[in-house]
Every structure is written in structure tokens, then in C-alpha cells.
Amino acid sequence: MKILLVEDEPKTGEYLRQGLSEAGFVVDWTQDGAEGLNLALQSFYDLVILDVMLPGLDGWQVLQSLRGRGLQMPVLFLTARDEVTDRVKGLELGADDYLVKPFSFAELLARVRTILRRGRGGAESTTLRVADLELDLLRRRVHRGGRRIDLTAKDFGLLELLMRRHGEVLPRSLIASQVWDMNFDSDSNVIEVAVRRLRVKIDEGHEVKLIHTVRGMGYVLEAPEEP
Amino acid sequence: MLRALSLTQRLTIFFTVLAAAVVFGLGWVFIQATARHFVDLDRGTLQDKQHLIEDIVRSANSIEDTKWRLNEALSHHHDLYVVVKDARSDVLYQSRGFQSPGLLQPPSASTAGETGLRLQHWASEGREYRAIGFQVTPAYDESGALDVLAAIDTEHHEHFLAELRRTLLLYALQAVAVSGLLGWLAAHQGLAPLRAMRAQAAAVSGHQFNERMPVAAVPIEMADLAAELNGMLDRLREDYRRLAEFSSDLAHELRTPISNLLTQTQVALSSKRDAPTYRNILASNAEELERMARMVADMLFLAKAERGMPLPNRERFSAAQGVQALLEFYDAVAEEKGIRLSVTGDGEIDGDRLMFRRAVSNLLSNAVRHGDPGSPVTVKIGTSDEGVSISVSNTADDIDPALLPRLFDRFFRGDPSRAHPASEGAGLGLSITKAIVEAHGGDIAATSGDRTVRMVMRFPPSAAIS
């Protein structure tokens, strides 16, 4: 997966490049809007991450030029100003998502993966499986090691999210937004407690723990790697 | 043009123009009256002469006698000129040095009797004359009436009038000048309270907010203005005080986490540690930074709200549905504390659904955090003519009534100590709730008593929202 990162702030750019590279993406980074547009036109990218405030061409202009030339790759823009008009403008110009600075890297990574997963539907499986944990989407049932686990509706939703994106660290804000539709900064403690409660139901009494806390980042559901 | 003039200048000009109009008007009336008086005098004189000439002509027994007696009677009147012609326009008598203008119109018979006094006026060779013409029939020759023109040189009158005009003009100019000066003095004096207020206003600044307009010392017309200005200053001082407090709170709130981060990072760098320790430190830093980022986001939200926040997406929605979704969100936390969450009633709210949920979310978060373990947290929704009210109550120690209004102040915490669990917000939640409710045109109040703390939000009926 190839990502073009257009960000003029050197530190932010460097860390984003490093973080995305380590997450398994191929990243081209430029600090200049016009240069970014050239790169985007010359080679194929799966995603463009665009800062709005740029020297030369600003983010809007780059986005406009891309869409004007019929390039439909997903674009995620970064803005320092959380103004409704900014958001609306970006989305109207054809951006796929936006993040307001300061954002957490886990949040960015989760959004990037969400965008890249879109449109890659394929045959949707009705059963999610991680290690010996099984989630039946149709009958809304969860089994671990053949034993049935009772979950509330929201617990089920939380587990479904963690399993669909197993191996990914999901930040609290993304979990709040996806499971409870809480699209604003809310009590971070709530997610912690909810995950803790789910963990008790899923992991207690099992040798292998599946739900893990990544401090300062979020939560991840993954099976320990085979030795 | 007029706008550029000061109030004193305007008043002075107004006063001067007024004085000039009065003085010049008076002078004009006086000169007119005098001139009219001179005309009356001349008329009297000419009438006397008419009677004299009529007497002479009627009593004379021949043309020669007429000529002689006219000469005798009129020749030594040096301001009076008389021309007498017979029916054939031969001159019987003419005063020396006098040229008849030839425009003499014999008065018609009807006017001759009563108003034979119609004066004629003309100027000739630099002299001005006022004259009457009349006809008289001599006794010695009943067939031929004589035309008579009697004229008076009015020069000495004109001279007097000119002198009078000059004197009056001089006086009027001086009077206007003096009036202007007095007008300026009066305006200057009269506006002294305004200058006092200006001086007072100039003394007000962010550091010196205690100066007030002297309401008692200014005239009644300006007392209202002064009182209003003082009211404005009071409000500004209050806002300014809150802003200043807020800035210092903000600095303090940011200083603590920054200092934590700095200390922790520098201690970590001061000696070699193993990888898990570094991970731990970085994770802790990330948590702290996340809190700061959230605080900054909240601050920006509040700053926007202060500037007057428009509702991004207005729609009508059920309050109970919004609250229900939030109860599910807080379910896990409540369960852990043994708190039972419930909602009763419903109402339709016209506003922004997301912002409404954010407002209620903060109240629920507080209620669950501060509620006694094992106690209920109840949300009651009621609809009335005044709109929808939503109350969130929990069981907890009563709050000092004096602190209740301050709950909505930014960064306010009931417990003044700085030791807060990391999960607790920056103390902006209730401020944000208040800002959201106010953006919807509603209000919020806190009550406390009998170990029940209750927050009541009131949303006005949709029509009341601007």
C-alpha cells in the first residue's frame, strides 16, 4: 500500500512517515504542495494525506487539481483549524476524511485503515474468527473454545469491531465513535471500563489472552504470534 | 463638513448666527421706521406748500401778481423747488437752479382731492427729490388751470440715514462679535462635564477598571449616559476579570502536565534503562499529552461558543432517544460502581443532536463519577409550554450552596486540591454543557439538598430559538 504524505511541518512529517512506514505502508513524503501534486500525478498512490496549510499550493488546491484531473484516490486531510466551514469545504472538494490537529497517531492509523478498507468488500463472511474466539454475526452469538459467552448488544458491537480489525491498535475515540456513535471527545474512562468488562468475559479463565491494552494508544485484539 | 465641527464650535456658530439675525433685524426695522418718518415729514411740508400756493394763486388778481407773490413766498426756501406752468405749458414760475424732470404726472381729478399727497420720487444730478404735483385754477382766469410741481430735496435726510446705517452696522458687528465670544464661553462652560467624563474614560484600562463616571456631578441630561457607561464598565470589568482568571487557570492547567512530562522525560534520560521502562514512560507521556490535546480542543470549543456559536445541524429529535444512547455508553462505568441508570419522560428538542448528546454526556459523566456507589442516577425529561426540561440527579454529599453557581465556571472543581485521577477531565465539562444549552437559547441550573445533586437544563420551545 502506497501513501503520499504532504505535510510541511518537518517534525510532524518525519514522525508520520516513520509511523506509517512501520505500520507497513510505503510512504512518500514531501513538504511542498506543488511537489505533492506532481508526485500524485506521476505515480499511483492508494491514499494521499494532505495538510491544508502548505507553502506553494495549499491543500485545497492540490485536492482540487487531483479531482479536476479525474484522480479518485482517497484523500485524508489534516487541519489545524476545527472550523465547520473547513470541514464542509474539504468534504465538498472530495476529501474522504479529515483529522483536526493535534490528533493521536493511533487515530490517524485507524482512519487510514478504515479508508483503505472501503470498497474492498468481497465476500463478507458471517463468522469472525480469531484463535479460538468465534463471533457469529447472523445469530449474534459468541463462542470461545466451544463455550458460549453472553454479551450485551454494545459489548457485542465492541467485540465485533475489535475482531474485524484484529491486530490493529484502536484508539478510544475511534471505539467510542464506532460502537456508541459518540462523535465527540468524551469521558475516556468509559471505554477503559467497557473494554475491561469485555475482557473479563472473553479472556478470564483462558490461558491465552486476546484483548490487550496498548498504553497511550488504545486497544488491540490479537492472538499471540505462533512461536 | 458639519460632522467635523466640535460641539463647542457648532454651538458658537449657532449662537453667533442667532445674535446676528436678531441685531441686524432690529437695525433694519429701525432704519425702515426712520425712513418712513422722513417721508411723513416731507409730505407734511409739501402739503403746507400746496396750501400756500393754492392760496396765492386763488387770491391773485393777475398773472403778474401771481408771479410776484409766488416769488415772494417761495424764493428763500432753499430746499424747496416749485414749477408752475399754465395750460399752454408756459412756465409762470420756476425755482432757481431746478430742472423739472419732466416726468411730472398731473394727478387725476379724483385723486387730487383726497390723496393729492401721492409722492413722487426721483434722482437727478446726484440729488434726490420727493415731490407732489397738483392743479389749481386761478381766480383771474377760470378757464386755464395751472400745473404745479412742488419738490423737496431730501439730501439731508439721506445723509442722516446713511450715518444711522453706518453707526448701526458698526454696533451690530461688534455686538455679533461679542455674542460669538460669549456663546463660545457658554458652550465651553456648559460642556465642561463632558470633558470631565472624557478624562474619566481616559483613565480606564485593563489594570485600572475602578474609575467611574461622576453621575451625581453631571447635569441631569448626562446623568443617564454616565450611569449607562458605568453599567457598561461594570459588565466589562466582570468579563475582564473572568477572562484574566481564565487565562491564569489555563496557564496553570497546562503547566502541571507540561511539568510532569518534562520531569518524567528528563529523569528517564538521566540514566540508561531497559526497553520496557522506556515503553512505560512513553506511554505515560502519550496519556498526558492526550489529556492536554483534549483540553485544548475543549478550550477551542468554548472559545467558539463565547463568540456565539451557530448550531451546525438543526433538527427535531427525541430527547429520550438521545439520553438512552448515552445511558448505554455509560452502562459499563455505572455497572462497575453499582449505579443504576434510568430515564423517564420524553420531549422533542429542536437543535443539534450531537451537541445535545455532548451536553447530557458531561452531566452523566459527572453524576456517575460523583454519585454514591450503589445509588441511582436518574434522568427526567419533562415537556411544558416553556419547552423541554432535562434533569440529571445523583446521590452524593450536598454541595455548598455558595459554590453551586460556580460549578459552571471553567476549570472549577469542588475539591480544590490538585490531586485528580487521570480519568477526570480538566473541569471544562459543565462549562461546555452550559455553552451548548445557551447556544440553544436555554439555561442550566444546579441544586443540591437532602443528599441529592440535580442539574436541570431547560431548552425553550423551538419557536423561541433565534
Interface residues (C-beta under 8 A of the other chain):
Chain A: D82 V84 V100 P102 F103 S104 T152 A153 K154 A176 W180 D181 M182 N183 F184 D185 S186 D187 S188 N189 V190 E192 V193 A194 R196 R197 V214 R215 G216 M217
Chain B: R279 N280 L282 A283 S284 N285 A286 E287 L289 E290 A293 R294 V296 A297 D298 L300 P312 A325 E328 F329 Y330 D331 A332 V333 E335 E336 L354 R357 R358 S361 S365 S423 G425
